[in-house]
Amino acid sequence: MDRRSFLKASTVGAGAAAAASTLAAPAYAQGKRTLTMVTSWPRGFAVLDDAATYLENYVSSVSDGELTIDKKAPGELVGALEVFDAVSSGQADMYHSADYYFIGQHPGYAYFTAVPFGGTAQEVTNWYHHGGGQELHDELGQIFNLKGLLAGNSGSQSGGWFRKEINSADDFNGLKFRMPGLGGKVLGELGASVQNIPGGELYQALSSGALDGLEWVGPMADERAGFQEVAKIYYTAGFHEPGSALSANVNLDVWNDLSDKHKAILNVASQAVTHFQLSETLANNGAALTRLQSQGVKTLQFPDDVWDAFGAASKKVMDENMGDEIFAQIRGSFEESLANSASWIGKSDGYYVEQRVRVLGG
């Protein structure tokens, strides 16, 4: 589908514009403004709700209370996976979520969270701020009446929790597994029954047997979610999300109505959240993993032939979307930036870490 056809076919964008036109003019109290932010995270969820909370606090602090965010958990205004449509239509001012939840609206949104065999957290940030990613996020968002912002990154996500070991790609056949985004489509190619279940429902689904396995975030977040109580096999590296960004997208009409100062505050706060929350997560994952292991969790890595199957299925899934002009443009931009980043990182940071471990251990 080309860009013009997609724009014409998109009822969401048209509906958003119509809904926005019916909104009452925003009320300001003595120059102050509050933005209602719906989120996909239950209150207290490690990493994800942490990032949303940091954004809420940073914006208020930096603006000295002139601009504030009223954060809503799932169910307080809309459901966890309804935040995109709520903000697009003007029911809420902004959302904090993971944009790959919304590949049903457009597959290009996967790149603003994570794609199979994609970029690390640093590589995603390189692309977003210095390789054209921000501009493409905005271009895609215009279809849906959204202004793109990234606000958070989980770093490399784990391969997931399982009830049994994965010894070959055939072990995914018939497996009831939770994985969103294009990574979920990859597992579907391997025969898994893939489900996109909101985070707040995962523990119950795994403990009841509705799921045979799931991926969530990483040791810090997974420990707080309690998955170690109902599954004991944990694959620590995954193909699907090597550096998962979180989004804080704003209704475009609301964004355009903000002052330059308030726009700058949201931009700066979102970048600060990404840096602070990512470093917090990476600083705590190691200790959390040790605690999980002390509770009987067995940590494993997928065999090489399983990684090969992930790769072949990933290429098929990615190529299926290349008929869409915007997806192809985003993919080309992302992969060009990834190649540029990797050409240096592999020869510097990557090689240094290998040598540090060889020389000093650890």
C-alpha positions, 0 to 999 in steps of 0.5 A: 500500500502506498502513502496516498492509499494509506492516508485515504484508507485511514479512518482513524486519522479522519476520525481523530480530526473530526473528534478533535474539532468537537473538543471544548477549548482547553481551560487554563488556570492562571497560565497553568496547564495540565495534560491528561496522560493515559498509560498502558502500565498498572501503577507500580510496574517496574521500569514501565510505570517508573518511566511514566512517573518520572515523566510526570515528575520531571515536567512538573519540576522543570516547569515549576508547576506551570505544566503538569501531567495527570497520569492515568493507569489502565481502567481509570479512563481507558484500557491499556491497549486503548490509549492510542485511539484515545489520544488520537481522537482527543479523549486524552491529551497524551499517552505513555505506552510502547508503540509496537502495541499499535502495529495494527494501526500501522506496522511502522510503529514497531520501529518506535519500540523495537523490531526483531534483530533491531537496535540496542538502546543506544543504537535506537537513540542514535537513530531517533535523535540523529538519524531521522527517526524523530522526523519519521515518527512525526510523519507517521503520527500526522496520519493519526493526529499524534506528535511523537516523543520517546520517553524511556527504554528498557534496554535489552529484553529477556527471551522470556519465561517458559514451563519447559526448555526450548531445545529446537524451533519445533518446541514453539509449535503450539506454544501459547506465548505472549509476545507483542509487536513484530516479534510475536509475528515471528513466533507465529511463523514458528507455530506458536499461538501468540497473544498480546495480553496487557502487563497487568493480566500476565501473572494470572494468565501464566499461573492459570495455564492460559499461557505456556510462556511469556516475555515481559521486560527483564530481571528488575521488572520481571521480579517485581511482576512475580513470574518466578513464582509460576515459572522457573525457566528463564531465557535471558537473551531474546531476538525480539527487543534488543533495546525497547523504547517507550513512547509519550505521544501527544495529541497533535492538536494539543501539541500545536496549541502548546507554547514553545516553552511547554513543547521544549519542556516535554522534549527535554523531560522525555529525553531525560526520562530515557537516560535516567530510567534506562540507566536505573534498569541496567544498574538493577538487572544484575542484582535482580537476576541473582535474586531470581536464581536464588529462588530456583530460576534456571537461566538459559540461552537459546541454542544457535539453531533456534537463533537461526530460525528466529532470523529466517522468520524475522526476515520473512515478517519484515519483508511482508510489510515492504509494500507499504511506502512509509514502512519501507522508508522507516526501515531503510532509515533505521537500518542505515543508522544501525549499520553506521552505529555498529561499524564503530561500536563493534570496533570500540565498545564491543571489542573493549568489553570482550577484552575487559572480560578476557583480561579481568574476568567477570 
